[in-house]
């Protein structure tokens, strides 16, 4: 083989090596996501990791309170995040991936053990001190009701501690995440759901920061989420995670 041919073979080999390396780098692209530290191993984390796996990307988690995570989404420091309700105030900086991965939910008013009858209707909420999370949304009537006494804090664990100290009367939170937190804190024997709760359409989305380079891949993200929802994988993943919860709600 002539020297010219050797150089040609080496050039082709090196070109193929560089192309393969470039593909590897693309497939290993890392993006930022976010969670509260109390839900570091929760269902939203599992959902986001599964979506990332199907997109062939890596996710690095930033742990921060919800209000802080929204600011990071606004600045583009977080690229993609789950557990979002679509609100007009958020649509200027978040692209909500369709379809939602949860279409309905239950918002529970957790009270101290023995006080379930204290809240039997929405009207019973008036006059009570209700623990919420900063910048979190629950359901439209509650979110827009300025006559209610809401005490926002950065985490639901803070709210449960305040409830047990009798500094508030109730904590509003989703059924599944609320029970998960209670079990983690070891307080399921001290707290229970009130009789009244909200159940209805309350779609939950994955969102992409409009300042993120991942916006260029939004169609691919939507295709993955849609496939997971349509195939039942998303519902199966969520149900499997919460198999241990009481079945009376």
GIPE-V938105 format. One record per backbone hydrogen bond with DSSP energy under -0.5 kcal/mol. NH is the residue of the N-H (numbers start at 1). CO is the residue of the C=O. E is the energy in kcal/mol with one decimal. If there is no record, write none. Layout:
nh=NH co=CO e=E
nh=NH co=CO e=E
This chain:
nh=6 co=2 e=-2.2
nh=7 co=3 e=-2.4
nh=8 co=4 e=-2.0
nh=9 co=5 e=-2.7
nh=10 co=6 e=-2.7
nh=11 co=7 e=-2.5
nh=12 co=8 e=-2.5
nh=13 co=9 e=-2.6
nh=14 co=10 e=-2.7
nh=15 co=11 e=-2.4
nh=16 co=12 e=-2.4
nh=17 co=13 e=-2.3
nh=18 co=14 e=-2.5
nh=19 co=15 e=-2.3
nh=20 co=16 e=-2.5
nh=21 co=17 e=-2.4
nh=22 co=18 e=-2.3
nh=23 co=19 e=-2.2
nh=24 co=20 e=-2.3
nh=25 co=21 e=-2.3
nh=26 co=22 e=-2.3
nh=27 co=23 e=-2.6
nh=28 co=24 e=-1.3
nh=29 co=26 e=-1.6
nh=31 co=58 e=-2.7
nh=33 co=60 e=-2.9
nh=35 co=62 e=-2.1
nh=39 co=36 e=-1.6
nh=40 co=37 e=-1.7
nh=42 co=39 e=-1.9
nh=46 co=42 e=-1.7
nh=47 co=43 e=-2.5
nh=48 co=44 e=-2.7
nh=49 co=45 e=-2.2
nh=50 co=46 e=-2.0
nh=51 co=47 e=-2.4
nh=52 co=48 e=-2.5
nh=53 co=49 e=-2.1
nh=54 co=50 e=-2.0
nh=55 co=51 e=-1.8
nh=56 co=52 e=-0.9
nh=56 co=53 e=-0.5
nh=57 co=52 e=-2.3
nh=58 co=29 e=-2.9
nh=60 co=31 e=-2.6
nh=62 co=33 e=-2.1
nh=63 co=61 e=-0.5
nh=64 co=35 e=-2.3
nh=64 co=62 e=-0.6
nh=66 co=154 e=-0.5
nh=69 co=65 e=-2.1
nh=70 co=66 e=-2.1
nh=71 co=67 e=-1.5
nh=72 co=68 e=-2.0
nh=73 co=69 e=-2.1
nh=74 co=70 e=-2.2
nh=75 co=71 e=-1.9
nh=76 co=72 e=-0.9
nh=77 co=72 e=-1.5
nh=78 co=72 e=-1.9
nh=79 co=32 e=-1.8
nh=80 co=32 e=-1.9
nh=81 co=207 e=-2.3
nh=84 co=205 e=-2.3
nh=86 co=203 e=-0.5
nh=87 co=85 e=-0.6
nh=90 co=87 e=-1.7
nh=91 co=87 e=-1.0
nh=91 co=88 e=-0.6
nh=93 co=90 e=-1.4
nh=94 co=90 e=-1.6
nh=95 co=208 e=-3.3
nh=96 co=94 e=-0.7
nh=97 co=95 e=-0.6
nh=97 co=206 e=-2.8
nh=101 co=204 e=-1.7
nh=102 co=204 e=-1.3
nh=105 co=200 e=-2.1
nh=107 co=198 e=-2.4
nh=108 co=106 e=-0.6
nh=108 co=173 e=-3.1
nh=109 co=196 e=-0.6
nh=110 co=108 e=-0.8
nh=110 co=171 e=-3.2
nh=111 co=192 e=-3.2
nh=113 co=190 e=-2.6
nh=115 co=112 e=-2.1
nh=118 co=115 e=-1.7
nh=119 co=116 e=-1.0
nh=120 co=118 e=-0.5
nh=124 co=121 e=-1.2
nh=125 co=122 e=-2.1
nh=126 co=123 e=-1.1
nh=128 co=125 e=-1.9
nh=130 co=128 e=-0.7
nh=130 co=149 e=-2.8
nh=131 co=129 e=-0.5
nh=131 co=170 e=-3.3
nh=132 co=151 e=-1.6
nh=134 co=153 e=-2.8
nh=136 co=133 e=-2.1
nh=143 co=139 e=-2.8
nh=144 co=140 e=-2.3
nh=145 co=141 e=-0.7
nh=145 co=142 e=-0.8
nh=146 co=144 e=-1.0
nh=148 co=145 e=-0.7
nh=149 co=128 e=-0.7
nh=150 co=148 e=-0.9
nh=151 co=130 e=-3.1
nh=152 co=150 e=-0.6
nh=153 co=132 e=-2.1
nh=159 co=155 e=-1.3
nh=160 co=156 e=-2.4
nh=161 co=157 e=-2.2
nh=162 co=158 e=-2.4
nh=163 co=159 e=-2.4
nh=164 co=160 e=-2.2
nh=165 co=161 e=-1.5
nh=166 co=163 e=-1.4
nh=167 co=162 e=-2.9
nh=168 co=162 e=-0.8
nh=169 co=129 e=-2.7
nh=170 co=129 e=-1.5
nh=171 co=110 e=-2.1
nh=172 co=131 e=-2.0
nh=173 co=108 e=-2.0
nh=175 co=106 e=-1.7
nh=178 co=174 e=-2.4
nh=179 co=175 e=-2.3
nh=180 co=176 e=-2.3
nh=181 co=177 e=-2.3
nh=182 co=178 e=-2.4
nh=183 co=179 e=-2.6
nh=184 co=180 e=-2.1
nh=185 co=181 e=-2.2
nh=186 co=182 e=-1.1
nh=187 co=182 e=-2.3
nh=190 co=187 e=-2.1
nh=191 co=187 e=-1.1
nh=192 co=111 e=-2.7
nh=194 co=109 e=-2.5
nh=195 co=116 e=-2.2
nh=196 co=119 e=-2.8
nh=198 co=107 e=-2.5
nh=200 co=105 e=-1.7
nh=202 co=103 e=-1.4
nh=204 co=102 e=-3.1
nh=205 co=84 e=-3.6
nh=207 co=81 e=-3.3
nh=208 co=95 e=-2.6
nh=209 co=79 e=-2.6
nh=210 co=93 e=-2.4
nh=212 co=209 e=-1.8
nh=215 co=212 e=-1.8
nh=216 co=213 e=-1.5
nh=217 co=214 e=-1.9
nh=218 co=215 e=-1.5
nh=221 co=217 e=-2.3
nh=222 co=218 e=-2.6
nh=223 co=219 e=-2.0
nh=224 co=220 e=-1.9
nh=225 co=221 e=-2.5
nh=226 co=222 e=-2.8
nh=227 co=223 e=-2.0
nh=228 co=224 e=-2.2
nh=229 co=225 e=-2.4
nh=230 co=226 e=-3.1
nh=231 co=227 e=-2.1
nh=232 co=228 e=-0.5
nh=232 co=229 e=-0.8
nh=233 co=228 e=-0.7
nh=234 co=228 e=-2.3
nh=236 co=232 e=-2.5
nh=237 co=233 e=-2.5
nh=238 co=234 e=-2.1
nh=239 co=235 e=-2.8
nh=240 co=236 e=-2.5
nh=241 co=237 e=-1.6
nh=242 co=238 e=-1.5
nh=243 co=240 e=-1.0
nh=245 co=242 e=-1.7
